[in-house]
Amino acid sequence: MTTSTPSALFVCVHNAGRSQMAAGLLRHLSGGAVEVRSAGSMPASQINPVAVEAMLEIGIDIRDEQPKVLTTEAVRASDVVVTMGCGDACPVFPGKRYEDWALADPAGQGLEPVRVIRDEIRARVLSLLAELGVDPVTD
């Protein structure tokens, strides 16, 4: 009997903050049990350095990640598509599960507000793992 690995795609406009933090958290907390993607409708040239710093504080390194453009293939290949303020840019396919996480944009914010955003994303990622039937990795 074979089972398929669940997959999730996180999408925001620039793929530089929220979606990168969510992807990093899901990769870490799932221990590889979930295939993780992130993308942006208008990708930035680099990841938000404050988001990188906030993630490093909790032992997750996203420094080597690069913002990626949202593709139809990425949406098609994902079981769950989580949008974070990408508006109507995300293609919709029947049979896909979509969630919209209303989160503040970390762009231009200092470390303290980005920590709050990170912690909210972490709580939502833990809920998503529970819904996918995946036990989180404990630190």
SVG drawing of the C-alpha trace seen along z (x, -y; Angstrom):
<svg xmlns="http://www.w3.org/2000/svg" viewBox="-14 -50 36 52">
<polyline fill="none" stroke="black" stroke-width="0.4" points="0.0,0.0 1.4,-3.4 0.6,-6.7 1.3,-10.0 3.1,-12.8 0.8,-15.8 1.9,-19.1 1.4,-22.7 2.0,-25.9 2.3,-29.3 1.7,-32.3 2.1,-36.1 2.9,-39.0 6.6,-39.2 7.5,-35.7 10.0,-37.5 8.4,-37.4 5.2,-35.6 5.2,-32.8 8.9,-32.1 8.5,-32.0 5.5,-29.7 7.4,-27.4 10.4,-27.3 8.2,-26.5 6.3,-23.8 9.5,-22.2 10.9,-22.2 7.8,-21.2 6.8,-18.4 10.3,-16.9 10.0,-16.4 6.6,-14.7 5.0,-17.4 6.2,-18.6 6.5,-22.4 6.5,-25.1 6.3,-28.9 5.9,-31.5 4.8,-35.1 2.6,-36.9 5.3,-39.6 8.5,-38.1 11.0,-40.4 14.7,-40.3 15.6,-38.8 14.1,-37.6 13.3,-40.2 16.3,-40.2 14.2,-40.9 12.1,-37.8 15.4,-35.8 16.5,-37.2 13.2,-36.3 13.4,-32.8 17.0,-32.3 15.9,-33.2 13.9,-30.0 16.6,-27.9 15.2,-27.9 17.5,-29.2 15.8,-30.5 18.8,-32.6 19.4,-30.4 15.8,-30.6 15.0,-32.8 11.7,-34.4 10.0,-32.5 7.3,-33.3 3.9,-31.7 3.2,-29.2 0.2,-27.2 2.3,-24.0 3.1,-24.8 -0.6,-25.2 -1.5,-22.1 1.1,-20.1 -0.1,-21.2 -2.9,-19.7 -3.3,-22.8 -2.8,-26.4 -2.4,-29.0 -2.6,-32.6 -1.4,-35.6 -2.6,-38.7 -1.9,-37.7 -5.3,-38.9 -6.7,-37.3 -3.3,-36.4 -3.6,-32.8 -5.1,-30.4 -8.0,-28.3 -8.3,-24.7 -11.3,-22.4 -10.5,-19.9 -7.7,-22.0 -8.0,-23.1 -7.5,-26.9 -7.0,-28.9 -6.4,-32.6 -4.4,-33.6 -4.9,-37.3 -1.5,-38.3 0.3,-41.6 3.0,-42.1 6.4,-42.1 7.8,-44.4 9.3,-47.5 8.7,-46.4 11.1,-46.0 12.0,-42.7 9.4,-42.9 6.3,-43.1 7.9,-40.4 8.3,-38.1 4.5,-38.5 3.8,-37.6 6.2,-34.6 4.5,-33.3 1.1,-33.6 2.3,-31.8 3.7,-29.0 0.4,-28.5 -1.4,-28.3 1.2,-25.9 0.7,-23.6 -3.1,-23.7 -2.4,-22.8 -0.2,-19.9 -3.0,-18.6 -5.5,-18.8 -3.1,-16.9 -2.7,-14.2 1.0,-14.9 2.6,-15.0 4.9,-18.0 8.5,-17.4 9.4,-18.5 12.5,-20.5"/>
</svg>
